Amino acid sequence: MRKLIRADVRRILKKRTVILFFLGMFLYLCINLAAKHALYPEPVVGVKEMIEKLNTFSIVMGIVIFFAVYADDFKSSCFVMAIGRGISRTKVIISKLLDVTLVLGVMYLIMTLFATLEFLALGMQFDDTLASAWFGSAFISLYKSVGYIALASMILYITNNVPLGIISLVTLYVLVPNSAILFSLNDSISRLHVERLHYAGLADSALADFLFGSVGSAVIKLILGFVIYFGGVLIVTTSLFEKKELDF
């Protein structure tokens, strides 16, 4: 499985579209931060700007990485060849999720580091609250992106339909953050606060706990979300994918 992950990561990082989109989003964030600072030089505005641009970064790079890790692989049937060479389907599923986590993790690390350096170079300073908000938001953004891609990949494995997988991913990025508004349309559902229980809701709640100093509670919620949702995705995907007949 290690060889499969190394080969996949090398293939992904060699794709021009991945590099170009990453550089484009990186410049987008940096330019917007500089422009915002010119108008409003307060540090709190700078941090707010960086956090807002994280949403755009996560959506664009999430879709790009999904294409690079899953769509290209399904179109070329590389995963079928890997299974034909003796790699189990479960290992293929896990290796793809690790590919997503590694590549997105590196991109978030680079983006966060250089955005922080630009923030400091512009003469702004972090206090404890602003630093916690910025770095905590960056981590939660990565955490949610990996989760959305995992859920969309489940649809892809089950249906073998790349466009449907992309639509599922975009739907998750758009609807989940606005789920509280959707649930509020029904009073009975709204009172249950379902939006706090789904994957992104737990992540947002964990971020709030972290910002208020409840680190233990934040860690528990992140672990709970990971175990329930990633475990569920793995179980459902594996059980249904194992039953599918593949053309070797």
N, C-alpha and C positions, 0 to 999 in steps of 0.2 A: 504493500500500500504506500510505503514511503516513496518508492520509485515513481508510482503513479502520481502522487502529489507533487513531487519535484518536477516531473515532466509537464504536468498541467500548469504549474506556476510559471515555469520558463516560457511555455507557449503563450500564456495570458500576457505576461509582461513584454513579450515581443510584438504584441499586436499594436499597430499604429493607432487604431481607434481608441484603445484603452489609454495610451500615453497622451494622445492629443486631447481627449476629453478631460483627463485629469489635469493637464497643464492649463486648459481653458478654464476649468472650475477654480483652480488655484489662483490664476490671475484675476478671475472674477471676484473672488473673495478679497484679495489684496487691494485691488483698485477701489472696490466699494468701501473698504475700511478707510483708505486714505481720503477718499472723497467725503465720507461722513465726518472724519476728523477735521477736515478743513472747515466744515460748517458748524460742527458741535464738538469741540475738543475735550469734553468731559469723558473720563474713563468709563463711566457707566453706560454712556451712549455707544462707545466703541465696543464694549463687551456685548451689548444688546445687538449691535450690527453683526458681529461675528456669529452669535448664536442664531440669528435669523437666517443668515446665509448658509448655516449648517443644513437647514431643511432642503434648500436647493441642491447643495452638494450631495446630500444623501440620496435624493431622488435620482439625480442624473447618474451618479456613479453606481448606484444600486442597479439601475437598468443596464448600464454598460457592462458591469461585472456579470450580471445574470446572463446577458448575451454571450460574453466571453467564456464563461464556465459551463453553461448548460446548452444554450441555443446552438452554438457552433458544434458542440460535442454530439448533440442529437442529430443535427443535419448530416454530419460526417459518419455517424454511427460508431465513433471511437469507443464509446462505453460498451457497445456490443462486442467489439474485438477484445476489450479488456476482460469481459466476462468469459468470452470464448477461450481465453488463455488461462483460465482457472481462478481469476479473482472473483470472490463472491459478490453478489448484488448488494449485500449490506455494506461491504467495504467500499464499493463504488459510491454508494449514497453518502457514506460518512466522509470519504475522501473529497467529494465535491463540496460538502459543507465546510470542510477544513480549508479547501482552496479559497472559498469565499471569505472566510474569516481571516486567513493570512493576508490575502491581497488587499482587502478593504482595510484591515488593521494597519498595514504598512502605509497605505494612502492617508488614512486618518492621522496617523502619527506624524507624517511629513507635513500635512496641511496644518495640524494643530501647532506643531513646533514653529513653522515659519510665520503663521498668523500671530503667534505670541511674540516672536521676535520683532515683527513689524509693529505690533501694538506698543512694545517698549521703545522701539526706534522713533516712533512718532511722539515720544515724550510722555506717554501715559503710563500709569503705574497700577498694578493690581493690589487691592487689599485682600484680606482673607475671603471675604464674601464674593468679590468679583472673580477671584481665582477659582474658588469652588464652583461658582456658576458656570464659568467657561469650560474648565476641564471636565466637570461633571456632565455638562450638556454634550460635549464632544464624545465622551464614552457612551452615554445613553443613546446618542444618535447612531453610533456604530452598532451597539447592542440591538437596537430596533431594526436597523437595516439588515443585519444578518438574519434576524427572525423573520422579517418579511420575505426575504429571498428563500429561506427554508420552507415557508408555507407555500410560496409560489412553485417551488421545485416539486413539492408533493403533487400538485396539480399536473405538472409536466410529466412526471414519472407515470402517473396513473393514466393520463390521456394520450401521451406521446404527441401532444399538440403544442408546438412552440408559441404560436400566436396567443393561444389560450393562457399559456404560462405567463407571457408578457402582460396580457390584460389583467390577470390575477394580481401580478406584482404592482402594477399601476393603481389598481383598485385599492389594494392594501395601503399604499402610500397616501392615497387621497382620502379614503373613507375612514380609516382607523383613527387618525388624529381628530376627525370631526365626529366621532361616534357619540360623544356626549350630546352634541346638538341633535343628532338623529334620534337618540334614545329619549331626549326630552320632549319629543313630539307625542309620546305616549306616557301619561302620568303614572300608570301602573309600573311600566318598565323603568321610568325615570327614578322612582322611589327606591328601586333595587340597586342603583348605581353600578350597573353592569360594566360601564366604561372603566371602572377601577379594577376589574377582574381579568380583562383580556391582557394579552402579552404586552402591548404598548402601555396600557393603563398601569400595570404593575411596574413597568420601567419608569414611567413618569412619577409614580408615587414614591419609588425608591429614590429618585433624584430629589424630590421634595424633602424626604426624610434626611438625606445626606446634607442638604443645604441647611437644615435646622439642627444638625449635629447628631441625628440618630443614625449613626453609621451601621450599627448592628442590624437595625430594622431594614435599612436599605439593602444590605448584603443578603439578608434572608429573602426579601422580595425578589431580588435579581436571581438568586439560586432557584427559588420557587418557580419563577417564570421560565427559567431555562429547563428545569427538570420536567415541568408539566407540558410545555409547548414543544420543546425540542424532542422530548421523549415521545410525545404524541405523534409528532411528524415522522419520527424515525419508525415507530411501530406501525403506523398506518401505511406509510410509503413502502416499507419492507414487506409487510404482509400482502399488499396488493400487487406490488412490483414483482414479487416472487412468482405470482400466478400468471404473469403475462408471458406469452410466447414470443421469443425474439428470433429474428432471421439472422443466422450466422453466415 
